[in-house]
Amino acid sequence: MSAHKARRVLDQIRGRSYQETLMILELMPYRACYPIFKLIYSAAANAKHNMGLNEEYLVIIKATVNEGTTVKKLKPRARGRSYPIKRPTCHITIVLKDISLYEESVVENFIRCFKKPDGYIKRNRQILRVIICILVGEYGTKNKSTGFQTWYTQGHHSLWFAQPKNYSKGLQEDQKIRDCIKNYVQKNMRISSGVEGIARIEIQKRIDLIQIIIHMGFPKLLVEGKPRRIEELQMNVQKELNYVNRKLNIAITRITKPYGHPNILAEFIAGQLRNRVSFRKAIKKAIELTEQADTKGIQVQIAGRIDGKEIARVEWIREGRVPLQTIRAKIDYCSYRVRTIYGVLGIKIWIFVGEE
């Protein structure tokens, strides 16, 4: 394998997480992906077995390739003849790093900065910048693009308090609740376009009560005909999580302009792509729907094997303003996966609602 072919693959995985890298290497149509896949898988296995690191926090911080020796061989031909060929080789270097350890050390430096004089903070502005980005959610390859606005214009979808040792259990519980609600809605809603209409699910936990608010764009499609469906949904969630000492209350809130929310819009585009509609037509139709919701700007991005092409690519269209770097800008964001006969496509949508 030549260094040029390996470098073409390494440029796509450098700086990405371990899980994302494996997914990229499985989908890329190059022969060099398989040996690089085995190399990264072996490095992660060594890190887990020998050093006790968690694969979820591993990030590829270095991926280099150098030219090796050229192997000279003879290509056999008919009648005992042959001709010389040259096979290039290369040396690949992969370095993985556990970012959880890095974040802990950076936060410790952040705490020390407050015990130092002002001159120390001025000399270490770059360190403080990295710390703030970690705390806000802008550091790393897997982040939410609205994380920088969370403290200013965005609210949290889960409101509860837990001790550090029980925090992970609370997150898993929230995910189970959301998955159970979405699965129930998919089974019981009858709509031709395939849009579930769930914009967001807010969860508020107290000592003896769990309040769940489902913001839907089309609540009539779920409630109409069967008024007891909310009670059935409540019973399903209680069975899934085995609640005994806690009461569960589910409420449905209607959204006045459903196509102004990115989750509902992403479901609409996903339904169009499953029906083999051209991605440009689907995006333009979605932009027309958002214009009816009085939005100031929208950006739609689709990545993967679009229209069944063998080489994956990224396509995006923007209409209006989408100021992602402005803190006071209220931007709704969502990422959505859709499975087609050609593979998995990723949809990302940014909607600029206004400024506060």
Buried (B, 14 or more C-beta within 10 A) or exposed (E): BBBEBBBBBBEBBBBBBBEBBBEBBEEBEBEBBEEBBEBBBEBBEEBEEEEEBEBEBBBBEEBBBEEBEEEEEEEEEEEEEEEEEEEBEBEBEBEBBBBEEBBEEBEEEBEEBEEEEEEEEEEBEEBBEBBEBBBBBBBBEEBBBBBBBEEEBBEEBBEBEEEEEEEEEBEEBBEEBBEBBBEBBEEBBEEEEBBBBBBBBBBBBEEEEBBBBBBBBBBEBBBEEEEEBBEEBBEBBBEBBEEEEEEBEBEBEBBEBBBBBBBBBBBBBBBBBBEEBEBEEBBBEBBEBBEEBEBBBBBBBBBBBBBEEEEBEEBEBBBBEBBBEBEEBBBBBBBBEBEBEBEEBBBBBBBBBEEE
